[in-house]
Amino acid sequence: MDLILEQFSLLVISLVANGLSAMAGGGAGLLQLPVLLFLGLNFSMALATHKIASVALGVGATLRHMKEGKLDWQFCGFILATGLPGVILGADLVLEIPEGWTVFSLGILTAGLGLYSVFKKTLGMESTPKHRDLQGMLIGGLGLFIIGTLNGSLTSGTGLFVTLWLVRWFGLDYKTAVTYVLILVGLFWNSTGAITVGLQQAPRWDWLPVLIIGAIAGAYLGAHIALSRGNTLVKRAFETLTILVGCKLIYDGTLILSAINTTSGLAE
């Protein structure tokens, strides 16, 4: 009975987390990773399990978004070429570096992005392509590399960074930006990060099947709702998830810093 309840809980969390992520363009780890930790996994195993399961988000979203057939494949190649090296770098470093101020600072930045979008009423509502010259592409590529490094090294929210970067720097509307993020970040960036982290830490294999099923179903449903309802819903979902993810990261960072200070005090 306990096993059935455990698997059902994982399925529901995966459905909800990936459904919301598919609407907003990231943030699945906001719910999924804390649940894995709460259920008893240590951070390294929870991270590896989440990273591998998150690949299914890209699978589910790709199945729905590919029906639209509106991707610029050259732009897809650009996002992969500039972001994937950062993902590999970040995933290779994640289990070696302390979190602390990095998580806390990222939380403030993430929440700030959401608030920025809230006050920029027209941001991402219409597609206005820009910065497609050499200088603009180089700066845009550098931004994607930096976000890719964060994607590989942190647990949640970085897909939201890519969404806003594509909207703000390249002039995409929210719905189009989320399409690129869910397919390229969800499938390719996450796959790369999952392999790199998985080589360092084994996941909880018996939890992965139900997490993957929930992720595929949730992502497909979330993507369908986003495509059906348009930019207004996607923008609101993005803003909600970024603020929630930001608050969670601030809270996590505060706990980590408190633990470090307590340990330092005891050592003295």
N, C-alpha and C positions, 0 to 999 in steps of 0.2 A: 504493500500500500504506500509506504514511504517513497519507494522508487517511482511509482506512478505519479504521485504528487510532485516529486522533484522534477520529473521529465515534463509534466504538464506546466509547471511554473516556468521552466526554461523556454518552452514553446511560446507561452503567452508573452513573456518579456521580449523574446526575439521578434515576435510579430509586431508588437507595439513599437519597440525601439527602431526597427528597420522600416516600418511603415512611416513613422514620423520623419526619419532620416531621408527617405525617398521623396517626401514632400518638400523638405527644407534644403536638401543638398548636403547632408552630413549630420553628425551628432549621435549616431547609434550607440556609441560607447557611453553616453550619458546615463543610460539605464542598464545596458547589458553588462558592462564591466563591474560596476558596484555589486550587482546581483551575484556574479561569479565569486567575487571576494566574500560577500555575505554568506554564500553557501559553503565556504571553507577553503577555497583555493588560495594559495599564496600569490603574491603579486605577479611573479614571473610566469607561473602556470596560467593564471587568469588572463594575463596579457597575451600569451601565446594562443590560448583557446579563443579569445575574442578576435585576435588578428585573423586567424584562419576562418572563423565563422563569418567575419565581416566581408570576406570575399563573395559569399553568397548574396550579399546586398547588391553587388555589382551584377551578378547573374540575373537576379530577379528584375532589377531595373532595366538591364539590357534587353531582356525578353520583351518588355513593354515599349521601351523607347525606340527600339530598332524598327518598330512598325511605322513610326513617323517618317523615317528616312530623310532627316533634315540635317545631318551632320556634315561639317566641312572636314573632310578627311586629312587635308594638309594641316589644318589647325589641330586636329586630333594628334597627329604625329609630333607637332611642336610641343603640345602639353606633355606628351609622354617623354620626349627627348630631354626636355628641361627639368621635369619633375622626378623621373625615376632615379637618376643619380643621387638626388637628395634623399629619396626614400631609403635607398640602400645604405647611405651614410648614417641616417638617423636610426634605422633599425639595428645597425651594427653597434651603435653606441648606447642604445637605450638601457640595456641591462648593466652598463658600466658606469653611468653617471648618476649623481644624486639629483633628486627632483626639486624640493624646496622652493627657492625663489623663482625658478623657471616656471613651475606650475602656477604659482601665485600670480606672476606677471602675465602669463598667458591668459589666465582667467580674467584679469582686468582688461586686457586687449580684446578678448573674445566678446565680453559683455559690451565693451565700447563699440565694437562693430555692429552689434545688434541695435544699440541706441542710435548710432549714426544712421543706420537704415531707417529707423522709426522716424527721425526728424527730417530725413531726405525723402519727402513724400513721393516724388516722381522717380526716384532711383530704381532702375531695373524694370520699370513698367513698360518701356519700349526699347527696341533694339536700335542703337546708334553706334555702329562700328567705328572704332578710333584706335590710334596708336598702332597702326599696321605697317608703319615705315620701319627701317632697320633699327633706329634708336629705340623706338617704342617696343619693338619685338625683343630687343636685348634686355631692356628694363623689365618687360613683362616676363621674360624667361628667367631672369634672376629672381623675381618674386616667386615664381612657381618652384624654383629650386629650393629656396628658403622654406616655403610651405611644405615641399616634399620632405625636407629634413625633419620638420616638425611632425609630419604625418608618420614617418617611420619611427620616431622616438617617443611620441606621446600617444595617449590612449583614445582620445575622443575630441571631436570638434574641428579638426583641421580641414575636413571636407568643406565645412562652412567657410573657412578662410579662402579656399579656392573659388567657391561660389561668388563671394563678394569681390575677389580680385578680378574674376572674369567680367563681372558686372561693372565694377568701378573703373578698371584700367582699360579693358578691351571693348566696353560699351555693349555687352550682351544684355538682353532682358533676363529676368530671373528664371523663367521657365527654360530658356535655352541653356543658360549657365548650369542649371541643375542637371539637364540632360548630359552635358559633357562631364560633369563631376561624377554622376552616378555610374556612368559607363567607364570612364578613364580612371578616375580615382577609385571608385568602388571595385572595379574588376582588376585593373592592371597595377595601380599603385598598391592597393591592399594585398594583392597576390605577391608582389615583390617583397613587401614588408613582412607578410606572413611566412614566406619561405626563409627570409633572413633571420627572423626571430625564432621560427620553429627549429632551425638548425642549432640554436643555442639552448632552447628550452622546450621540452616536450609538452604538448597540450593535454587536456583531459579528454582523451579520445572517446570515452563512452558518452560524453555530453555533446559532442560535435554534431552527430546526425540530427538531433531534434533542433539544435540551434540553427543548423543550415536550412532545414525545412522551414522553420519560422522566418528566417531571413529572406529566403526566396519568395515565399508567399507574401510577407509583409512589404517587401520592396516592390513587388509587382503591383500590389494593391495601392500602395502609396503613390507610385509613379502614375498609375491610372487616374487617381483622384487629382493629382497635380496637373496632368495634361488636360483633364476634362474641365477643371475649374479655372485654369489660367493663372496669370501673373499675380493677381491680388492675393489669392490664397497662398501661393508659393512664397511671396514676400512676407506675409504675416507668419507663416510657418518658420521661415528663416529667422525672422526677428525673435520669435519666441524661443526657438532652440538655441540661438546664440547667447541670449541673455541667461537662459537656464544653464547652459554649458559653462558660461563664464562664472556664474555664481558657484557652481559645483567645483570648478577648478580653484577658485579663490578659497573656498572652504577646505578643499584637499590640501592646498598649499599651506594654509594656516596650520592645519593639523601636523603636517610634516615638519614645518618650522618649529612648532611647539615641542614636538617629540625630540628634535635635534637639540633645542635649548635645554630641555629637561635632562637629556643624556649628558650634555656638556656640564650642566650644573652638578650632576651626580659624580662625574669624573673628577671635578675639582674638589 
